[in-house]
């Protein structure tokens, strides 16, 4: 199962990298917003 998944990731490198970047940006935005909200209550 992992072999098939890895092969598909390598087959579609651009899509995989784009998806990874979008997820990373989303997580970063969540952390920034969390810090902003916590900071605004202090």
mmCIF entry with sequence, helices, sheets and N, C-alpha, C, O atoms, coordinates in Angstrom:
data_MODEL
# 
_entry.id   MODEL 
# 
_entity.id                         1 
_entity.type                       polymer 
_entity.pdbx_number_of_molecules   1 
# 
_entity_poly.entity_id                      1 
_entity_poly.type                           'polypeptide(L)' 
_entity_poly.nstd_linkage                   no 
_entity_poly.nstd_monomer                   no 
_entity_poly.pdbx_seq_one_letter_code       
;(UNK)(UNK)(UNK)(UNK)(UNK)(UNK)(UNK)(UNK)(UNK)(UNK)(UNK)(UNK)(UNK)(UNK)(UNK)(UNK)
(UNK)(UNK)(UNK)(UNK)(UNK)(UNK)(UNK)(UNK)(UNK)(UNK)(UNK)(UNK)(UNK)(UNK)(UNK)(UNK)
(UNK)(UNK)(UNK)(UNK)(UNK)(UNK)(UNK)(UNK)(UNK)(UNK)
;
_entity_poly.pdbx_seq_one_letter_code_can   XXXXXXXXXXXXXXXXXXXXXXXXXXXXXXXXXXXXXXXXXX 
_entity_poly.pdbx_strand_id                 A 
# 
loop_
_entity_poly_seq.entity_id 
_entity_poly_seq.num 
_entity_poly_seq.mon_id 
_entity_poly_seq.hetero 
1 1  UNK n 
1 2  UNK n 
1 3  UNK n 
1 4  UNK n 
1 5  UNK n 
1 6  UNK n 
1 7  UNK n 
1 8  UNK n 
1 9  UNK n 
1 10 UNK n 
1 11 UNK n 
1 12 UNK n 
1 13 UNK n 
1 14 UNK n 
1 15 UNK n 
1 16 UNK n 
1 17 UNK n 
1 18 UNK n 
1 19 UNK n 
1 20 UNK n 
1 21 UNK n 
1 22 UNK n 
1 23 UNK n 
1 24 UNK n 
1 25 UNK n 
1 26 UNK n 
1 27 UNK n 
1 28 UNK n 
1 29 UNK n 
1 30 UNK n 
1 31 UNK n 
1 32 UNK n 
1 33 UNK n 
1 34 UNK n 
1 35 UNK n 
1 36 UNK n 
1 37 UNK n 
1 38 UNK n 
1 39 UNK n 
1 40 UNK n 
1 41 UNK n 
1 42 UNK n 
# 
_struct_asym.id          A 
_struct_asym.entity_id   1 
# 
loop_
_struct_conf.conf_type_id 
_struct_conf.id 
_struct_conf.pdbx_PDB_helix_id 
_struct_conf.beg_label_comp_id 
_struct_conf.beg_label_asym_id 
_struct_conf.beg_label_seq_id 
_struct_conf.pdbx_beg_PDB_ins_code 
_struct_conf.end_label_comp_id 
_struct_conf.end_label_asym_id 
_struct_conf.end_label_seq_id 
_struct_conf.pdbx_end_PDB_ins_code 
_struct_conf.beg_auth_comp_id 
_struct_conf.beg_auth_asym_id 
_struct_conf.beg_auth_seq_id 
_struct_conf.end_auth_comp_id 
_struct_conf.end_auth_asym_id 
_struct_conf.end_auth_seq_id 
_struct_conf.pdbx_PDB_helix_class 
_struct_conf.details 
_struct_conf.pdbx_PDB_helix_length 
HELX_P HELX_P1 AA1 UNK A 2  ? UNK A 11 ? UNK A 2  UNK A 11 1 ? 10 
HELX_P HELX_P2 AA2 UNK A 13 ? UNK A 40 ? UNK A 13 UNK A 40 1 ? 28 
# 
_struct_conf_type.id          HELX_P 
_struct_conf_type.criteria    ? 
_struct_conf_type.reference   ? 
# 
loop_
_atom_site.group_PDB 
_atom_site.id 
_atom_site.type_symbol 
_atom_site.label_atom_id 
_atom_site.label_alt_id 
_atom_site.label_comp_id 
_atom_site.label_asym_id 
_atom_site.label_entity_id 
_atom_site.label_seq_id 
_atom_site.pdbx_PDB_ins_code 
_atom_site.Cartn_x 
_atom_site.Cartn_y 
_atom_site.Cartn_z 
_atom_site.occupancy 
_atom_site.B_iso_or_equiv 
_atom_site.pdbx_formal_charge 
_atom_site.auth_seq_id 
_atom_site.auth_comp_id 
_atom_site.auth_asym_id 
_atom_site.auth_atom_id 
_atom_site.pdbx_PDB_model_num 
ATOM 1   N N  . UNK A 1 1  ? 0.824  -1.197 0.000   1.00 0.00 ? 1  UNK A N  1 
ATOM 2   C CA . UNK A 1 1  ? 0.000  0.000  0.000   1.00 0.00 ? 1  UNK A CA 1 
ATOM 3   C C  . UNK A 1 1  ? 0.872  1.266  0.000   1.00 0.00 ? 1  UNK A C  1 
ATOM 4   O O  . UNK A 1 1  ? 0.631  2.193  -0.773  1.00 0.00 ? 1  UNK A O  1 
ATOM 5   N N  . UNK A 1 2  ? 1.886  1.293  0.875   1.00 0.00 ? 2  UNK A N  1 
ATOM 6   C CA . UNK A 1 2  ? 2.768  2.460  0.911   1.00 0.00 ? 2  UNK A CA 1 
ATOM 7   C C  . UNK A 1 2  ? 3.569  2.605  -0.371  1.00 0.00 ? 2  UNK A C  1 
ATOM 8   O O  . UNK A 1 2  ? 3.877  3.717  -0.802  1.00 0.00 ? 2  UNK A O  1 
ATOM 9   N N  . UNK A 1 3  ? 3.901  1.480  -0.974  1.00 0.00 ? 3  UNK A N  1 
ATOM 10  C CA . UNK A 1 3  ? 4.659  1.515  -2.229  1.00 0.00 ? 3  UNK A CA 1 
ATOM 11  C C  . UNK A 1 3  ? 3.842  2.191  -3.331  1.00 0.00 ? 3  UNK A C  1 
ATOM 12  O O  . UNK A 1 3  ? 4.367  2.993  -4.103  1.00 0.00 ? 3  UNK A O  1 
ATOM 13  N N  . UNK A 1 4  ? 2.566  1.862  -3.391  1.00 0.00 ? 4  UNK A N  1 
ATOM 14  C CA . UNK A 1 4  ? 1.683  2.477  -4.391  1.00 0.00 ? 4  UNK A CA 1 
ATOM 15  C C  . UNK A 1 4  ? 1.529  3.970  -4.109  1.00 0.00 ? 4  UNK A C  1 
ATOM 16  O O  . UNK A 1 4  ? 1.579  4.788  -5.027  1.00 0.00 ? 4  UNK A O  1 
ATOM 17  N N  . UNK A 1 5  ? 1.341  4.322  -2.838  1.00 0.00 ? 5  UNK A N  1 
ATOM 18  C CA . UNK A 1 5  ? 1.185  5.732  -2.470  1.00 0.00 ? 5  UNK A CA 1 
ATOM 19  C C  . UNK A 1 5  ? 2.442  6.524  -2.819  1.00 0.00 ? 5  UNK A C  1 
ATOM 20  O O  . UNK A 1 5  ? 2.355  7.616  -3.381  1.00 0.00 ? 5  UNK A O  1 
ATOM 21  N N  . UNK A 1 6  ? 3.614  5.973  -2.486  1.00 0.00 ? 6  UNK A N  1 
ATOM 22  C CA . UNK A 1 6  ? 4.874  6.658  -2.784  1.00 0.00 ? 6  UNK A CA 1 
ATOM 23  C C  . UNK A 1 6  ? 5.059  6.829  -4.284  1.00 0.00 ? 6  UNK A C  1 
ATOM 24  O O  . UNK A 1 6  ? 5.528  7.871  -4.741  1.00 0.00 ? 6  UNK A O  1 
ATOM 25  N N  . UNK A 1 7  ? 4.695  5.816  -5.046  1.00 0.00 ? 7  UNK A N  1 
ATOM 26  C CA . UNK A 1 7  ? 4.824  5.894  -6.503  1.00 0.00 ? 7  UNK A CA 1 
ATOM 27  C C  . UNK A 1 7  ? 3.920  7.002  -7.055  1.00 0.00 ? 7  UNK A C  1 
ATOM 28  O O  . UNK A 1 7  ? 4.319  7.734  -7.960  1.00 0.00 ? 7  UNK A O  1 
ATOM 29  N N  . UNK A 1 8  ? 2.714  7.125  -6.515  1.00 0.00 ? 8  UNK A N  1 
ATOM 30  C CA . UNK A 1 8  ? 1.808  8.172  -6.979  1.00 0.00 ? 8  UNK A CA 1 
ATOM 31  C C  . UNK A 1 8  ? 2.314  9.561  -6.598  1.00 0.00 ? 8  UNK A C  1 
ATOM 32  O O  . UNK A 1 8  ? 2.151  10.513 -7.362  1.00 0.00 ? 8  UNK A O  1 
ATOM 33  N N  . UNK A 1 9  ? 2.928  9.682  -5.416  1.00 0.00 ? 9  UNK A N  1 
ATOM 34  C CA . UNK A 1 9  ? 3.498  10.970 -5.015  1.00 0.00 ? 9  UNK A CA 1 
ATOM 35  C C  . UNK A 1 9  ? 4.628  11.358 -5.967  1.00 0.00 ? 9  UNK A C  1 
ATOM 36  O O  . UNK A 1 9  ? 4.719  12.509 -6.394  1.00 0.00 ? 9  UNK A O  1 
ATOM 37  N N  . UNK A 1 10 ? 5.477  10.407 -6.292  1.00 0.00 ? 10 UNK A N  1 
ATOM 38  C CA . UNK A 1 10 ? 6.595  10.694 -7.191  1.00 0.00 ? 10 UNK A CA 1 
ATOM 39  C C  . UNK A 1 10 ? 6.127  10.939 -8.625  1.00 0.00 ? 10 UNK A C  1 
ATOM 40  O O  . UNK A 1 10 ? 6.780  11.664 -9.375  1.00 0.00 ? 10 UNK A O  1 
ATOM 41  N N  . UNK A 1 11 ? 5.031  10.355 -8.996  1.00 0.00 ? 11 UNK A N  1 
ATOM 42  C CA . UNK A 1 11 ? 4.514  10.529 -10.355 1.00 0.00 ? 11 UNK A CA 1 
ATOM 43  C C  . UNK A 1 11 ? 3.963  11.944 -10.540 1.00 0.00 ? 11 UNK A C  1 
ATOM 44  O O  . UNK A 1 11 ? 4.080  12.519 -11.622 1.00 0.00 ? 11 UNK A O  1 
ATOM 45  N N  . UNK A 1 12 ? 3.368  12.499 -9.498  1.00 0.00 ? 12 UNK A N  1 
ATOM 46  C CA . UNK A 1 12 ? 2.756  13.832 -9.567  1.00 0.00 ? 12 UNK A CA 1 
ATOM 47  C C  . UNK A 1 12 ? 3.493  14.779 -8.621  1.00 0.00 ? 12 UNK A C  1 
ATOM 48  O O  . UNK A 1 12 ? 2.918  15.262 -7.646  1.00 0.00 ? 12 UNK A O  1 
ATOM 49  N N  . UNK A 1 13 ? 4.761  15.038 -8.913  1.00 0.00 ? 13 UNK A N  1 
ATOM 50  C CA . UNK A 1 13 ? 5.594  15.828 -8.003  1.00 0.00 ? 13 UNK A CA 1 
ATOM 51  C C  . UNK A 1 13 ? 5.060  17.239 -7.812  1.00 0.00 ? 13 UNK A C  1 
ATOM 52  O O  . UNK A 1 13 ? 5.002  17.730 -6.684  1.00 0.00 ? 13 UNK A O  1 
ATOM 53  N N  . UNK A 1 14 ? 4.673  17.892 -8.891  1.00 0.00 ? 14 UNK A N  1 
ATOM 54  C CA . UNK A 1 14 ? 4.219  19.278 -8.784  1.00 0.00 ? 14 UNK A CA 1 
ATOM 55  C C  . UNK A 1 14 ? 2.967  19.375 -7.918  1.00 0.00 ? 14 UNK A C  1 
ATOM 56  O O  . UNK A 1 14 ? 2.861  20.258 -7.067  1.00 0.00 ? 14 UNK A O  1 
ATOM 57  N N  . UNK A 1 15 ? 2.030  18.473 -8.134  1.00 0.00 ? 15 UNK A N  1 
ATOM 58  C CA . UNK A 1 15 ? 0.799  18.481 -7.345  1.00 0.00 ? 15 UNK A CA 1 
ATOM 59  C C  . UNK A 1 15 ? 1.089  18.171 -5.883  1.00 0.00 ? 15 UNK A C  1 
ATOM 60  O O  . UNK A 1 15 ? 0.488  18.768 -4.989  1.00 0.00 ? 15 UNK A O  1 
ATOM 61  N N  . UNK A 1 16 ? 2.002  17.246 -5.639  1.00 0.00 ? 16 UNK A N  1 
ATOM 62  C CA . UNK A 1 16 ? 2.347  16.879 -4.268  1.00 0.00 ? 16 UNK A CA 1 
ATOM 63  C C  . UNK A 1 16 ? 3.012  18.039 -3.537  1.00 0.00 ? 16 UNK A C  1 
ATOM 64  O O  . UNK A 1 16 ? 2.680  18.323 -2.386  1.00 0.00 ? 16 UNK A O  1 
ATOM 65  N N  . UNK A 1 17 ? 3.947  18.706 -4.201  1.00 0.00 ? 17 UNK A N  1 
ATOM 66  C CA . UNK A 1 17 ? 4.631  19.845 -3.584  1.00 0.00 ? 17 UNK A CA 1 
ATOM 67  C C  . UNK A 1 17 ? 3.653  20.979 -3.337  1.00 0.00 ? 17 UNK A C  1 
ATOM 68  O O  . UNK A 1 17 ? 3.710  21.626 -2.292  1.00 0.00 ? 17 UNK A O  1 
ATOM 69  N N  . UNK A 1 18 ? 2.762  21.228 -4.279  1.00 0.00 ? 18 UNK A N  1 
ATOM 70  C CA . UNK A 1 18 ? 1.769  22.287 -4.117  1.00 0.00 ? 18 UNK A CA 1 
ATOM 71  C C  . UNK A 1 18 ? 0.845  21.991 -2.940  1.00 0.00 ? 18 UNK A C  1 
ATOM 72  O O  . UNK A 1 18 ? 0.551  22.881 -2.142  1.00 0.00 ? 18 UNK A O  1 
ATOM 73  N N  . UNK A 1 19 ? 0.393  20.760 -2.830  1.00 0.00 ? 19 UNK A N  1 
ATOM 74  C CA . UNK A 1 19 ? -0.467 20.378 -1.708  1.00 0.00 ? 19 UNK A CA 1 
ATOM 75  C C  . UNK A 1 19 ? 0.259  20.535 -0.381  1.00 0.00 ? 19 UNK A C  1 
ATOM 76  O O  . UNK A 1 19 ? -0.321 21.019 0.591   1.00 0.00 ? 19 UNK A O  1 
ATOM 77  N N  . UNK A 1 20 ? 1.512  20.134 -0.334  1.00 0.00 ? 20 UNK A N  1 
ATOM 78  C CA . UNK A 1 20 ? 2.306  20.256 0.889   1.00 0.00 ? 20 UNK A CA 1 
ATOM 79  C C  . UNK A 1 20 ? 2.484  21.721 1.279   1.00 0.00 ? 20 UNK A C  1 
ATOM 80  O O  . UNK A 1 20 ? 2.393  22.067 2.457   1.00 0.00 ? 20 UNK A O  1 
ATOM 81  N N  . UNK A 1 21 ? 2.735  22.579 0.297   1.00 0.00 ? 21 UNK A N  1 
ATOM 82  C CA . UNK A 1 21 ? 2.903  24.005 0.588   1.00 0.00 ? 21 UNK A CA 1 
ATOM 83  C C  . UNK A 1 21 ? 1.605  24.625 1.081   1.00 0.00 ? 21 UNK A C  1 
ATOM 84  O O  . UNK A 1 21 ? 1.624  25.445 1.998   1.00 0.00 ? 21 UNK A O  1 
ATOM 85  N N  . UNK A 1 22 ? 0.476  24.246 0.487   1.00 0.00 ? 22 UNK A N  1 
ATOM 86  C CA . UNK A 1 22 ? -0.810 24.789 0.915   1.00 0.00 ? 22 UNK A CA 1 
ATOM 87  C C  . UNK A 1 22 ? -1.116 24.375 2.348   1.00 0.00 ? 22 UNK A C  1 
ATOM 88  O O  . UNK A 1 22 ? -1.597 25.187 3.138   1.00 0.00 ? 22 UNK A O  1 
ATOM 89  N N  . UNK A 1 23 ? -0.842 23.122 2.688   1.00 0.00 ? 23 UNK A N  1 
ATOM 90  C CA . UNK A 1 23 ? -1.068 22.651 4.052   1.00 0.00 ? 23 UNK A CA 1 
ATOM 91  C C  . UNK A 1 23 ? -0.158 23.400 5.023   1.00 0.00 ? 23 UNK A C  1 
ATOM 92  O O  . UNK A 1 23 ? -0.606 23.807 6.096   1.00 0.00 ? 23 UNK A O  1 
ATOM 93  N N  . UNK A 1 24 ? 1.118  23.588 4.662   1.00 0.00 ? 24 UNK A N  1 
ATOM 94  C CA . UNK A 1 24 ? 2.062  24.294 5.533   1.00 0.00 ? 24 UNK A CA 1 
ATOM 95  C C  . UNK A 1 24 ? 1.632  25.744 5.746   1.00 0.00 ? 24 UNK A C  1 
ATOM 96  O O  . UNK A 1 24 ? 1.720  26.255 6.862   1.00 0.00 ? 24 UNK A O  1 
ATOM 97  N N  . UNK A 1 25 ? 1.174  26.404 4.697   1.00 0.00 ? 25 UNK A N  1 
ATOM 98  C CA . UNK A 1 25 ? 0.710  27.787 4.823   1.00 0.00 ? 25 UNK A CA 1 
ATOM 99  C C  . UNK A 1 25 ? -0.528 27.848 5.713   1.00 0.00 ? 25 UNK A C  1 
ATOM 100 O O  . UNK A 1 25 ? -0.653 28.751 6.540   1.00 0.00 ? 25 UNK A O  1 
ATOM 101 N N  . UNK A 1 26 ? -1.435 26.899 5.549   1.00 0.00 ? 26 UNK A N  1 
ATOM 102 C CA . UNK A 1 26 ? -2.630 26.860 6.384   1.00 0.00 ? 26 UNK A CA 1 
ATOM 103 C C  . UNK A 1 26 ? -2.303 26.676 7.853   1.00 0.00 ? 26 UNK A C  1 
ATOM 104 O O  . UNK A 1 26 ? -2.895 27.336 8.707   1.00 0.00 ? 26 UNK A O  1 
ATOM 105 N N  . UNK A 1 27 ? -1.370 25.788 8.159   1.00 0.00 ? 27 UNK A N  1 
ATOM 106 C CA . UNK A 1 27 ? -0.966 25.569 9.553   1.00 0.00 ? 27 UNK A CA 1 
ATOM 107 C C  . UNK A 1 27 ? -0.296 26.825 10.100  1.00 0.00 ? 27 UNK A C  1 
ATOM 108 O O  . UNK A 1 27 ? -0.537 27.203 11.247  1.00 0.00 ? 27 UNK A O  1 
ATOM 109 N N  . UNK A 1 28 ? 0.537  27.474 9.301   1.00 0.00 ? 28 UNK A N  1 
ATOM 110 C CA . UNK A 1 28 ? 1.199  28.703 9.741   1.00 0.00 ? 28 UNK A CA 1 
ATOM 111 C C  . UNK A 1 28 ? 0.173  29.795 10.033  1.00 0.00 ? 28 UNK A C  1 
ATOM 112 O O  . UNK A 1 28 ? 0.308  30.522 11.017  1.00 0.00 ? 28 UNK A O  1 
ATOM 113 N N  . UNK A 1 29 ? -0.843 29.916 9.194   1.00 0.00 ? 29 UNK A N  1 
ATOM 114 C CA . UNK A 1 29 ? -1.893 30.911 9.420   1.00 0.00 ? 29 UNK A CA 1 
ATOM 115 C C  . UNK A 1 29 ? -2.638 30.611 10.719  1.00 0.00 ? 29 UNK A C  1 
ATOM 116 O O  . UNK A 1 29 ? -2.958 31.528 11.476  1.00 0.00 ? 29 UNK A O  1 
ATOM 117 N N  . UNK A 1 30 ? -2.914 29.335 10.980  1.00 0.00 ? 30 UNK A N  1 
ATOM 118 C CA . UNK A 1 30 ? -3.580 28.976 12.232  1.00 0.00 ? 30 UNK A CA 1 
ATOM 119 C C  . UNK A 1 30 ? -2.743 29.377 13.439  1.00 0.00 ? 30 UNK A C  1 
ATOM 120 O O  . UNK A 1 30 ? -3.278 29.920 14.406  1.00 0.00 ? 30 UNK A O  1 
ATOM 121 N N  . UNK A 1 31 ? -1.440 29.119 13.397  1.00 0.00 ? 31 UNK A N  1 
ATOM 122 C CA . UNK A 1 31 ? -0.565 29.498 14.514  1.00 0.00 ? 31 UNK A CA 1 
ATOM 123 C C  . UNK A 1 31 ? -0.523 31.014 14.693  1.00 0.00 ? 31 UNK A C  1 
ATOM 124 O O  . UNK A 1 31 ? -0.574 31.503 15.821  1.00 0.00 ? 31 UNK A O  1 
ATOM 125 N N  . UNK A 1 32 ? -0.432 31.753 13.603  1.00 0.00 ? 32 UNK A N  1 
ATOM 126 C CA . UNK A 1 32 ? -0.385 33.213 13.688  1.00 0.00 ? 32 UNK A CA 1 
ATOM 127 C C  . UNK A 1 32 ? -1.690 33.758 14.251  1.00 0.00 ? 32 UNK A C  1 
ATOM 128 O O  . UNK A 1 32 ? -1.674 34.628 15.121  1.00 0.00 ? 32 UNK A O  1 
ATOM 129 N N  . UNK A 1 33 ? -2.813 33.257 13.764  1.00 0.00 ? 33 UNK A N  1 
ATOM 130 C CA . UNK A 1 33 ? -4.106 33.728 14.265  1.00 0.00 ? 33 UNK A CA 1 
ATOM 131 C C  . UNK A 1 33 ? -4.293 33.369 15.732  1.00 0.00 ? 33 UNK A C  1 
ATOM 132 O O  . UNK A 1 33 ? -4.838 34.162 16.499  1.00 0.00 ? 33 UNK A O  1 
ATOM 133 N N  . UNK A 1 34 ? -3.847 32.181 16.129  1.00 0.00 ? 34 UNK A N  1 
ATOM 134 C CA . UNK A 1 34 ? -3.938 31.771 17.526  1.00 0.00 ? 34 UNK A CA 1 
ATOM 135 C C  . UNK A 1 34 ? -3.120 32.721 18.401  1.00 0.00 ? 34 UNK A C  1 
ATOM 136 O O  . UNK A 1 34 ? -3.592 33.148 19.454  1.00 0.00 ? 34 UNK A O  1 
ATOM 137 N N  . UNK A 1 35 ? -1.927 33.047 17.987  1.00 0.00 ? 35 UNK A N  1 
ATOM 138 C CA . UNK A 1 35 ? -1.094 33.985 18.735  1.00 0.00 ? 35 UNK A CA 1 
ATOM 139 C C  . UNK A 1 35 ? -1.700 35.373 18.782  1.00 0.00 ? 35 UNK A C  1 
ATOM 140 O O  . UNK A 1 35 ? -1.641 36.044 19.812  1.00 0.00 ? 35 UNK A O  1 
ATOM 141 N N  . UNK A 1 36 ? -2.282 35.807 17.679  1.00 0.00 ? 36 UNK A N  1 
ATOM 142 C CA . UNK A 1 36 ? -2.916 37.126 17.635  1.00 0.00 ? 36 UNK A CA 1 
ATOM 143 C C  . UNK A 1 36 ? -4.102 37.187 18.585  1.00 0.00 ? 36 UNK A C  1 
ATOM 144 O O  . UNK A 1 36 ? -4.269 38.169 19.308  1.00 0.00 ? 36 UNK A O  1 
ATOM 145 N N  . UNK A 1 37 ? -4.923 36.147 18.589  1.00 0.00 ? 37 UNK A N  1 
ATOM 146 C CA . UNK A 1 37 ? -6.100 36.117 19.463  1.00 0.00 ? 37 UNK A CA 1 
ATOM 147 C C  . UNK A 1 37 ? -5.677 36.069 20.925  1.00 0.00 ? 37 UNK A C  1 
ATOM 148 O O  . UNK A 1 37 ? -6.231 36.791 21.754  1.00 0.00 ? 37 UNK A O  1 
ATOM 149 N N  . UNK A 1 38 ? -4.705 35.230 21.246  1.00 0.00 ? 38 UNK A N  1 
ATOM 150 C CA . UNK A 1 38 ? -4.220 35.154 22.636  1.00 0.00 ? 38 UNK A CA 1 
ATOM 151 C C  . UNK A 1 38 ? -3.591 36.482 23.061  1.00 0.00 ? 38 UNK A C  1 
ATOM 152 O O  . UNK A 1 38 ? -3.765 36.913 24.201  1.00 0.00 ? 38 UNK A O  1 
ATOM 153 N N  . UNK A 1 39 ? -2.873 37.123 22.163  1.00 0.00 ? 39 UNK A N  1 
ATOM 154 C CA . UNK A 1 39 ? -2.230 38.390 22.483  1.00 0.00 ? 39 UNK A CA 1 
ATOM 155 C C  . UNK A 1 39 ? -3.217 39.523 22.661  1.00 0.00 ? 39 UNK A C  1 
ATOM 156 O O  . UNK A 1 39 ? -2.954 40.455 23.420  1.00 0.00 ? 39 UNK A O  1 
ATOM 157 N N  . UNK A 1 40 ? -4.341 39.462 21.983  1.00 0.00 ? 40 UNK A N  1 
ATOM 158 C CA . UNK A 1 40 ? -5.314 40.548 22.077  1.00 0.00 ? 40 UNK A CA 1 
ATOM 159 C C  . UNK A 1 40 ? -6.073 40.532 23.397  1.00 0.00 ? 40 UNK A C  1 
ATOM 160 O O  . UNK A 1 40 ? -6.662 41.545 23.776  1.00 0.00 ? 40 UNK A O  1 
ATOM 161 N N  . UNK A 1 41 ? -6.073 39.403 24.107  1.00 0.00 ? 41 UNK A N  1 
ATOM 162 C CA . UNK A 1 41 ? -6.765 39.324 25.394  1.00 0.00 ? 41 UNK A CA 1 
ATOM 163 C C  . UNK A 1 41 ? -5.868 39.700 26.565  1.00 0.00 ? 41 UNK A C  1 
ATOM 164 O O  . UNK A 1 41 ? -6.344 39.813 27.695  1.00 0.00 ? 41 UNK A O  1 
ATOM 165 N N  . UNK A 1 42 ? -4.586 39.894 26.316  1.00 0.00 ? 42 UNK A N  1 
ATOM 166 C CA . UNK A 1 42 ? -3.674 40.237 27.421  1.00 0.00 ? 42 UNK A CA 1 
ATOM 167 C C  . UNK A 1 42 ? -3.582 41.722 27.639  1.00 0.00 ? 42 UNK A C  1 
ATOM 168 O O  . UNK A 1 42 ? -2.859 42.172 28.527  1.00 0.00 ? 42 UNK A O  1 
# 
